Amino acid sequence: MEQTLQALTGILLKAIPTVIILVLLHNFLKLVLFGPVEKMLKERDSLTHGARKAAERSLANAERKTAEYEAQFRDAKSVVYKEQEETRKTWLTDQAGQMVSAKADADAKLATARKEIVADAAAAKAELAQSAQSLADQITTSLLAGRKA
């Protein structure tokens, strides 16, 4: 057993420089390789989070502007519809006025035409009365002349 302990002690004494080299290598790699990689990963992560936050802000800003534009569009549409409605009402009023005017003109022409018809009828009646009187005189003269003969 003593020999085993001595052999183990010898192996351990020979392994000390290897352990020291491993510890130094570990610290060296940690300092030279893993430290900068970890720093770069943290930096990349912070940049990624920053970019995400910036993208979220941009998206929120775009949504806000979209809502504003939609509101302005609705307002503009409302103004156009009001103007169209006012124009339509004006047209309807003008059309109603023109219809009243046309009806008045038609009524006046109808009244004039009726007066002309009444006057023509009266003139025709007077002419017929005169013609009837003249015919009656001719018939009477003809009958009287026929009896004398």
Z-matrix of the N, CA and C atoms (Angstrom, degrees):
N
C 1 1.414
C 2 1.518 1 110.40
N 3 1.240 2 113.74 1 -37.42
C 4 1.463 3 117.38 2 178.52
C 5 1.505 4 110.61 3 -62.37
N 6 1.260 5 114.68 4 -37.96
C 7 1.464 6 118.34 5 179.07
C 8 1.545 7 108.89 6 -64.62
N 9 1.269 8 116.06 7 -38.84
C 10 1.468 9 119.63 8 -179.43
C 11 1.511 10 108.66 9 -66.06
N 12 1.343 11 116.72 10 -40.35
C 13 1.465 12 119.42 11 179.60
C 14 1.512 13 110.22 12 -67.14
N 15 1.293 14 116.92 13 -39.86
C 16 1.467 15 119.71 14 178.58
C 17 1.518 16 109.77 15 -65.90
N 18 1.320 17 117.03 16 -41.16
C 19 1.461 18 120.48 17 179.68
C 20 1.535 19 109.01 18 -65.89
N 21 1.322 20 115.82 19 -41.10
C 22 1.457 21 119.78 20 179.16
C 23 1.516 22 109.97 21 -65.78
N 24 1.350 23 117.64 22 -40.11
C 25 1.462 24 121.21 23 178.19
C 26 1.507 25 109.53 24 -63.98
N 27 1.295 26 118.51 25 -40.64
C 28 1.457 27 122.24 26 178.41
C 29 1.519 28 111.05 27 -64.03
N 30 1.323 29 115.24 28 -41.54
C 31 1.475 30 119.51 29 179.47
C 32 1.520 31 109.39 30 -65.88
N 33 1.336 32 116.36 31 -41.61
C 34 1.465 33 119.72 32 -179.99
C 35 1.520 34 111.12 33 -65.57
N 36 1.343 35 115.91 34 -39.20
C 37 1.464 36 118.37 35 178.79
C 38 1.521 37 110.17 36 -65.41
N 39 1.310 38 116.55 37 -37.80
C 40 1.458 39 119.14 38 177.84
C 41 1.531 40 110.98 39 -72.48
N 42 1.354 41 119.77 40 -25.54
C 43 1.458 42 123.14 41 -177.95
C 44 1.522 43 112.40 42 -82.18
N 45 1.366 44 117.99 43 -17.45
C 46 1.469 45 121.24 44 -178.34
C 47 1.528 46 111.16 45 -57.67
N 48 1.350 47 118.56 46 -48.87
C 49 1.467 48 116.10 47 178.55
C 50 1.528 49 112.27 48 -60.96
N 51 1.321 50 117.31 49 -33.95
C 52 1.474 51 120.12 50 179.46
C 53 1.526 52 110.08 51 -66.88
N 54 1.331 53 116.30 52 -41.79
C 55 1.470 54 120.33 53 179.02
C 56 1.519 55 109.38 54 -64.64
N 57 1.357 56 115.58 55 -43.32
C 58 1.471 57 119.42 56 179.61
C 59 1.533 58 109.24 57 -62.24
N 60 1.334 59 116.17 58 -42.41
C 61 1.469 60 119.58 59 179.24
C 62 1.535 61 109.92 60 -64.61
N 63 1.365 62 116.25 61 -39.82
C 64 1.468 63 119.07 62 178.20
C 65 1.529 64 111.60 63 -64.11
N 66 1.328 65 117.48 64 -41.61
C 67 1.467 66 121.28 65 178.82
C 68 1.519 67 109.60 66 -64.60
N 69 1.355 68 115.40 67 -45.05
C 70 1.465 69 118.96 68 178.65
C 71 1.540 70 110.98 69 -62.91
N 72 1.336 71 116.03 70 -42.47
C 73 1.459 72 120.21 71 178.67
C 74 1.531 73 110.65 72 -62.62
N 75 1.340 74 114.56 73 -42.23
C 76 1.466 75 118.21 74 178.23
C 77 1.524 76 110.56 75 -60.40
N 78 1.336 77 117.66 76 -48.82
C 79 1.470 78 121.52 77 -179.75
C 80 1.528 79 110.79 78 -64.06
N 81 1.333 80 115.89 79 -39.82
C 82 1.455 81 119.77 80 179.51
C 83 1.533 82 110.76 81 -63.25
N 84 1.348 83 116.34 82 -47.52
C 85 1.461 84 119.87 83 179.23
C 86 1.526 85 111.15 84 -64.12
N 87 1.324 86 115.42 85 -39.32
C 88 1.456 87 119.56 86 178.58
C 89 1.516 88 110.42 87 -62.33
N 90 1.325 89 116.04 88 -42.56
C 91 1.462 90 121.28 89 -177.99
C 92 1.526 91 111.19 90 -74.28
N 93 1.309 92 117.49 91 -45.57
C 94 1.463 93 120.90 92 -172.08
C 95 1.540 94 112.13 93 -87.35
N 96 1.310 95 118.88 94 -40.60
C 97 1.459 96 120.44 95 -173.27
C 98 1.525 97 112.77 96 -102.43
N 99 1.321 98 116.56 97 -57.26
C 100 1.458 99 119.91 98 -172.65
C 101 1.527 100 112.67 99 -73.24
N 102 1.335 101 118.19 100 -32.83
C 103 1.468 102 121.47 101 178.46
C 104 1.522 103 111.23 102 -60.54
N 105 1.344 104 118.69 103 -55.33
C 106 1.462 105 119.09 104 178.47
C 107 1.533 106 113.55 105 -62.63
N 108 1.350 107 116.81 106 -36.17
C 109 1.469 108 119.61 107 178.44
C 110 1.521 109 109.46 108 -64.59
N 111 1.333 110 116.18 109 -44.43
C 112 1.462 111 119.61 110 178.86
C 113 1.523 112 110.86 111 -63.69
N 114 1.323 113 116.49 112 -41.27
C 115 1.465 114 121.06 113 178.16
C 116 1.536 115 110.03 114 -61.82
N 117 1.340 116 116.51 115 -43.13
C 118 1.454 117 121.02 116 179.95
C 119 1.534 118 110.56 117 -65.34
N 120 1.334 119 117.18 118 -40.01
C 121 1.454 120 120.61 119 178.47
C 122 1.528 121 111.70 120 -64.46
N 123 1.342 122 116.43 121 -41.68
C 124 1.468 123 120.12 122 177.22
C 125 1.527 124 110.46 123 -63.88
N 126 1.333 125 115.18 124 -42.05
C 127 1.459 126 120.20 125 179.34
C 128 1.531 127 110.09 126 -62.95
N 129 1.321 128 115.81 127 -45.73
C 130 1.460 129 120.71 128 179.23
C 131 1.526 130 110.44 129 -62.27
N 132 1.339 131 115.50 130 -41.04
C 133 1.458 132 119.56 131 178.88
C 134 1.528 133 110.72 132 -63.63
N 135 1.340 134 116.37 133 -43.81
C 136 1.466 135 119.13 134 179.44
C 137 1.530 136 110.33 135 -65.93
N 138 1.336 137 117.43 136 -38.43
C 139 1.463 138 120.20 137 177.19
C 140 1.524 139 110.87 138 -66.00
N 141 1.328 140 115.99 139 -38.95
C 142 1.459 141 119.80 140 178.79
C 143 1.521 142 110.45 141 -64.54
N 144 1.345 143 115.74 142 -44.66
C 145 1.467 144 119.08 143 177.71
C 146 1.518 145 110.07 144 -63.89
N 147 1.316 146 116.34 145 -40.46
C 148 1.464 147 120.11 146 178.14
C 149 1.521 148 111.04 147 -63.01
N 150 1.321 149 116.11 148 -42.16
C 151 1.469 150 119.70 149 178.63
C 152 1.520 151 110.51 150 -65.77
N 153 1.334 152 116.43 151 -39.12
C 154 1.470 153 119.43 152 177.62
C 155 1.520 154 110.90 153 -63.65
N 156 1.333 155 115.45 154 -44.06
C 157 1.461 156 119.07 155 179.09
C 158 1.517 157 110.36 156 -63.50
N 159 1.336 158 116.12 157 -41.71
C 160 1.469 159 119.85 158 177.79
C 161 1.528 160 110.25 159 -63.37
N 162 1.328 161 116.43 160 -40.85
C 163 1.470 162 120.06 161 177.99
C 164 1.522 163 110.73 162 -64.57
N 165 1.333 164 116.85 163 -41.04
C 166 1.461 165 120.04 164 177.87
C 167 1.521 166 110.79 165 -63.81
N 168 1.347 167 116.68 166 -41.26
C 169 1.462 168 120.36 167 177.49
C 170 1.533 169 110.01 168 -63.61
N 171 1.331 170 115.69 169 -42.77
C 172 1.465 171 119.52 170 179.22
C 173 1.522 172 110.73 171 -63.34
N 174 1.318 173 116.22 172 -42.06
C 175 1.455 174 120.64 173 178.75
C 176 1.530 175 111.06 174 -63.57
N 177 1.333 176 115.76 175 -44.26
C 178 1.466 177 119.84 176 178.48
C 179 1.527 178 109.92 177 -63.22
N 180 1.337 179 116.64 178 -41.68
C 181 1.454 180 121.23 179 178.64
C 182 1.529 181 110.16 180 -63.55
N 183 1.335 182 116.32 181 -42.70
C 184 1.465 183 120.31 182 178.95
C 185 1.528 184 110.61 183 -63.92
N 186 1.324 185 117.21 184 -41.24
C 187 1.466 186 120.47 185 178.13
C 188 1.528 187 110.71 186 -64.24
N 189 1.327 188 116.26 187 -40.35
C 190 1.466 189 120.25 188 178.54
C 191 1.531 190 110.03 189 -63.61
N 192 1.337 191 116.04 190 -45.96
C 193 1.459 192 119.41 191 -179.95
C 194 1.523 193 110.86 192 -65.16
N 195 1.332 194 116.44 193 -38.04
C 196 1.466 195 120.13 194 177.74
C 197 1.529 196 109.85 195 -61.68
N 198 1.318 197 116.03 196 -43.46
C 199 1.469 198 119.76 197 178.54
C 200 1.526 199 110.14 198 -63.13
N 201 1.344 200 117.03 199 -41.48
C 202 1.465 201 120.50 200 178.40
C 203 1.528 202 110.47 201 -63.05
N 204 1.338 203 116.69 202 -44.93
C 205 1.458 204 120.27 203 -179.56
C 206 1.524 205 110.82 204 -63.84
N 207 1.330 206 116.09 205 -40.35
C 208 1.460 207 119.40 206 178.49
C 209 1.528 208 110.52 207 -64.39
N 210 1.327 209 116.93 208 -40.14
C 211 1.463 210 120.37 209 177.82
C 212 1.530 211 110.17 210 -64.41
N 213 1.323 212 116.62 211 -44.29
C 214 1.465 213 120.09 212 177.92
C 215 1.532 214 110.34 213 -63.15
N 216 1.323 215 116.23 214 -39.01
C 217 1.466 216 120.31 215 179.38
C 218 1.525 217 110.15 216 -64.55
N 219 1.344 218 116.52 217 -43.12
C 220 1.469 219 120.00 218 177.67
C 221 1.523 220 110.34 219 -62.29
N 222 1.352 221 116.48 220 -42.26
C 223 1.460 222 119.73 221 179.40
C 224 1.528 223 110.96 222 -63.00
N 225 1.334 224 116.01 223 -44.52
C 226 1.462 225 120.18 224 179.59
C 227 1.522 226 110.61 225 -63.71
N 228 1.326 227 115.94 226 -40.52
C 229 1.462 228 120.94 227 178.66
C 230 1.528 229 109.57 228 -62.74
N 231 1.331 230 116.00 229 -42.00
C 232 1.457 231 120.96 230 179.34
C 233 1.526 232 110.50 231 -62.01
N 234 1.336 233 116.33 232 -43.09
C 235 1.469 234 120.41 233 179.03
C 236 1.524 235 109.91 234 -62.38
N 237 1.319 236 117.12 235 -44.04
C 238 1.469 237 120.74 236 179.68
C 239 1.520 238 110.23 237 -62.65
N 240 1.339 239 116.83 238 -42.98
C 241 1.462 240 119.63 239 179.70
C 242 1.532 241 110.92 240 -63.77
N 243 1.339 242 116.51 241 -39.48
C 244 1.469 243 119.84 242 178.17
C 245 1.526 244 109.99 243 -63.61
N 246 1.346 245 116.78 244 -43.39
C 247 1.460 246 120.22 245 178.77
C 248 1.524 247 110.41 246 -62.85
N 249 1.327 248 116.67 247 -42.36
C 250 1.465 249 120.10 248 178.33
C 251 1.528 250 110.53 249 -62.47
N 252 1.325 251 116.28 250 -40.76
C 253 1.459 252 120.12 251 -179.97
C 254 1.527 253 110.26 252 -65.59
N 255 1.341 254 116.83 253 -41.67
C 256 1.464 255 120.05 254 177.92
C 257 1.528 256 110.26 255 -63.69
N 258 1.321 257 117.14 256 -42.24
C 259 1.464 258 120.94 257 178.77
C 260 1.522 259 110.30 258 -63.33
N 261 1.327 260 116.07 259 -42.17
C 262 1.461 261 120.23 260 178.81
C 263 1.524 262 110.79 261 -62.63
N 264 1.341 263 116.51 262 -43.40
C 265 1.469 264 119.70 263 178.20
C 266 1.522 265 110.75 264 -62.84
N 267 1.336 266 116.83 265 -40.77
C 268 1.463 267 120.84 266 178.15
C 269 1.525 268 110.07 267 -61.69
N 270 1.331 269 115.43 268 -44.18
C 271 1.463 270 119.55 269 178.97
C 272 1.522 271 111.20 270 -62.61
N 273 1.331 272 115.33 271 -42.59
C 274 1.464 273 119.00 272 179.38
C 275 1.525 274 110.70 273 -63.44
N 276 1.328 275 117.07 274 -40.37
C 277 1.452 276 121.25 275 178.36
C 278 1.525 277 110.39 276 -64.21
N 279 1.339 278 115.83 277 -45.95
C 280 1.460 279 119.98 278 177.32
C 281 1.523 280 110.99 279 -60.49
N 282 1.327 281 115.92 280 -43.42
C 283 1.462 282 120.23 281 -179.78
C 284 1.526 283 110.52 282 -63.20
N 285 1.337 284 116.34 283 -41.80
C 286 1.464 285 119.73 284 178.76
C 287 1.529 286 110.06 285 -63.66
N 288 1.330 287 116.24 286 -41.57
C 289 1.467 288 120.01 287 177.28
C 290 1.519 289 111.37 288 -62.68
N 291 1.314 290 116.35 289 -42.51
C 292 1.457 291 119.92 290 178.60
C 293 1.527 292 110.98 291 -64.97
N 294 1.343 293 116.13 292 -37.19
C 295 1.468 294 119.51 293 178.39
C 296 1.522 295 110.47 294 -66.33
N 297 1.326 296 117.16 295 -41.25
C 298 1.466 297 120.64 296 178.42
C 299 1.521 298 109.19 297 -63.51
N 300 1.339 299 115.10 298 -43.58
C 301 1.467 300 119.50 299 179.71
C 302 1.529 301 110.98 300 -63.95
N 303 1.337 302 116.51 301 -43.84
C 304 1.464 303 120.46 302 179.19
C 305 1.519 304 110.62 303 -64.27
N 306 1.340 305 117.24 304 -39.23
C 307 1.467 306 120.63 305 178.53
C 308 1.521 307 109.88 306 -65.30
N 309 1.330 308 116.70 307 -41.64
C 310 1.462 309 119.94 308 178.64
C 311 1.530 310 110.32 309 -63.63
N 312 1.337 311 116.13 310 -42.45
C 313 1.465 312 119.83 311 177.69
C 314 1.526 313 110.37 312 -62.74
N 315 1.333 314 116.19 313 -44.48
C 316 1.467 315 119.96 314 179.57
C 317 1.521 316 110.80 315 -63.51
N 318 1.346 317 117.15 316 -41.74
C 319 1.468 318 120.62 317 178.23
C 320 1.524 319 110.71 318 -62.82
N 321 1.347 320 115.90 319 -41.32
C 322 1.466 321 119.42 320 179.14
C 323 1.523 322 110.34 321 -64.91
N 324 1.339 323 117.08 322 -43.86
C 325 1.469 324 120.12 323 178.60
C 326 1.523 325 110.64 324 -64.85
N 327 1.337 326 116.26 325 -38.96
C 328 1.461 327 120.28 326 178.19
C 329 1.523 328 110.44 327 -64.02
N 330 1.336 329 117.35 328 -42.70
C 331 1.467 330 120.91 329 179.14
C 332 1.526 331 109.87 330 -63.93
N 333 1.340 332 116.18 331 -42.46
C 334 1.464 333 120.07 332 178.54
C 335 1.525 334 109.86 333 -63.53
N 336 1.344 335 115.44 334 -44.02
C 337 1.468 336 118.86 335 179.21
C 338 1.515 337 110.92 336 -62.76
N 339 1.335 338 118.49 337 -40.43
C 340 1.468 339 121.81 338 178.16
C 341 1.531 340 110.71 339 -62.41
N 342 1.361 341 114.63 340 -43.39
C 343 1.472 342 118.43 341 179.14
C 344 1.527 343 109.85 342 -62.10
N 345 1.343 344 115.90 343 -42.17
C 346 1.459 345 119.81 344 179.15
C 347 1.522 346 110.55 345 -63.56
N 348 1.353 347 116.26 346 -41.52
C 349 1.463 348 120.52 347 178.81
C 350 1.527 349 110.09 348 -63.77
N 351 1.339 350 115.96 349 -43.86
C 352 1.471 351 119.62 350 179.04
C 353 1.528 352 109.79 351 -62.85
N 354 1.357 353 115.06 352 -42.89
C 355 1.473 354 118.53 353 179.51
C 356 1.526 355 110.45 354 -65.09
N 357 1.363 356 115.85 355 -43.23
C 358 1.459 357 119.47 356 178.14
C 359 1.529 358 111.09 357 -62.79
N 360 1.344 359 116.23 358 -40.30
C 361 1.458 360 120.52 359 178.67
C 362 1.522 361 110.32 360 -64.45
N 363 1.337 362 116.06 361 -41.42
C 364 1.474 363 119.66 362 179.38
C 365 1.523 364 109.56 363 -65.90
N 366 1.345 365 115.58 364 -41.44
C 367 1.471 366 118.67 365 179.14
C 368 1.524 367 109.57 366 -65.56
N 369 1.346 368 116.16 367 -40.52
C 370 1.466 369 119.42 368 179.06
C 371 1.513 370 110.64 369 -65.18
N 372 1.347 371 116.71 370 -39.72
C 373 1.472 372 120.24 371 178.24
C 374 1.529 373 110.07 372 -64.15
N 375 1.343 374 115.01 373 -42.56
C 376 1.474 375 118.47 374 179.96
C 377 1.521 376 109.55 375 -64.76
N 378 1.321 377 116.35 376 -41.25
C 379 1.462 378 120.90 377 179.57
C 380 1.527 379 109.90 378 -65.50
N 381 1.362 380 114.16 379 -43.38
C 382 1.461 381 118.17 380 178.05
C 383 1.529 382 111.22 381 -64.02
N 384 1.315 383 115.17 382 -38.78
C 385 1.465 384 118.93 383 179.12
C 386 1.526 385 109.68 384 -64.25
N 387 1.332 386 114.90 385 -42.25
C 388 1.456 387 119.59 386 179.74
C 389 1.536 388 109.42 387 -67.47
N 390 1.325 389 115.81 388 -43.80
C 391 1.473 390 119.60 389 178.63
C 392 1.516 391 110.29 390 -64.75
N 393 1.325 392 116.57 391 -39.61
C 394 1.463 393 120.50 392 178.98
C 395 1.520 394 110.13 393 -63.50
N 396 1.312 395 115.70 394 -41.93
C 397 1.463 396 120.10 395 178.83
C 398 1.524 397 109.96 396 -63.83
N 399 1.330 398 115.19 397 -42.96
C 400 1.464 399 120.55 398 -179.26
C 401 1.519 400 109.64 399 -65.94
N 402 1.323 401 118.21 400 -43.22
C 403 1.455 402 122.23 401 178.61
C 404 1.532 403 110.75 402 -65.33
N 405 1.324 404 114.71 403 -41.41
C 406 1.463 405 119.07 404 178.15
C 407 1.525 406 109.95 405 -60.79
N 408 1.321 407 116.42 406 -41.23
C 409 1.469 408 120.30 407 178.50
C 410 1.531 409 109.80 408 -64.88
N 411 1.324 410 116.25 409 -41.51
C 412 1.467 411 119.80 410 -179.47
C 413 1.521 412 110.25 411 -66.58
N 414 1.340 413 116.40 412 -41.95
C 415 1.456 414 120.32 413 179.99
C 416 1.526 415 108.86 414 -64.51
N 417 1.286 416 115.93 415 -44.45
C 418 1.468 417 120.53 416 -179.72
C 419 1.528 418 109.73 417 -61.93
N 420 1.327 419 116.63 418 -44.83
C 421 1.462 420 121.12 419 179.84
C 422 1.526 421 109.35 420 -63.50
N 423 1.269 422 117.53 421 -41.15
C 424 1.455 423 122.66 422 -178.51
C 425 1.530 424 110.01 423 -67.30
N 426 1.301 425 117.89 424 -42.10
C 427 1.459 426 121.55 425 179.18
C 428 1.546 427 110.89 426 -67.48
N 429 1.298 428 115.23 427 -41.46
C 430 1.458 429 119.18 428 179.86
C 431 1.525 430 109.87 429 -68.50
N 432 1.297 431 115.95 430 -36.27
C 433 1.459 432 118.80 431 179.49
C 434 1.520 433 108.64 432 -70.27
N 435 1.303 434 118.66 433 -32.56
C 436 1.453 435 122.23 434 -179.18
C 437 1.506 436 110.49 435 -73.94
N 438 1.255 437 124.34 436 -27.52
C 439 1.430 438 128.15 437 178.42
C 440 1.520 439 110.60 438 -78.16
N 441 1.243 440 115.94 439 -29.62
C 442 1.452 441 119.68 440 -178.22
C 443 1.526 442 108.69 441 -77.18
N 444 1.172 443 114.71 442 -21.35
C 445 1.445 444 115.79 443 -175.87
C 446 1.450 445 114.71 444 -87.84
